Amino acid sequence: MSRLARIIAVLDNAGRVGASADDLMAAAGYTATGAPQDQLSADLRLLRRQGWTIDRISADGAPGRYRMETRDNRLQLALTDAQRSALHRAMILADRGDLARRLGVEAASLPDSVGVHTRVVPHEAGEALARCLQAVRARSLMRFSYKGSERQVHPGAVRFQNYRWYLSGIEQDGEVVKHFVVDRMSQVRLEPPGTAAEVPELRRIPLHPLRWEVDAPVEITLRTAREFEPDVERWLMRPLNRGETGDHVDMTYRVTHRAAFRARVYVLGSRVRILSPDSVREELLHELREMAGLA
């Protein structure tokens, strides 16, 4: 232990410049019974396993030089694996790359494209993601363009799920919590802190888009031939209710994301027919006319 302590002391004193392998071997006082370089390599591996960050900074073929990053490695020993994972997730959301480095977050433990040496939050969504996080922390009303229309949203939470970042919140004069894909937002502006209303506690975003609470719920009944029932369930999930009429099956769904529902109905095509309500059928026909350039 005293030998390892001397190695740590030399590395700590060397700072950003680093210490040469010769200095470390001299401080360790290796005996002549083994190769000093091999003994040093073994000790450095042991220290790394204990949570110390020690990097070789010399070029290949050049004499060895090592640098130690000063950090608090007590958490490596005090926390369980589950607790460390929770801490890592918190640092991702808080965008604390500096804290991640000091606490020894390894790149393999973070999502793809997350760099512990620079930023912890993956910034494919760019400035929009940073503004979403700021709005949630400061409770600021948000204004942004989304799918061709201007939105005013009271933010509730930002989540990384299904390999994408989502902002969950309630639109101005709305009541339903909606989920917005952050990288589809543009021209994001924030009102002063405290201008947003409180958002009810948010549940985890369901994996299936048809379960997303984007629109007010509506019950939609479809009719399909019995032979196509497995196709309908594959695209629209199991229905709330099911009834048989001759060779046909009537299936009722509770829909809270109409755009996702329509997209799946288009895939099913002539295999399904909307029985009710009339408003949903007219909405679908209007969208088809627009896509065909007839509206």
Beta strands, then each sheet from edge to edge (+ up, - down):
strand 1: 19-20
strand 2: 53-56
strand 3: 65-69
strand 4: 142-146
strand 5: 149-161
strand 6: 164-171
strand 7: 177-181
strand 8: 185-190
strand 9: 218-225
strand 10: 241-245
strand 11: 248-255
strand 12: 272-276
sheet 1: 1+ 3- 2+
sheet 2: 7+ 6- 5+ 4- 8+
sheet 3: 10+ 11- 9+ 12-
end
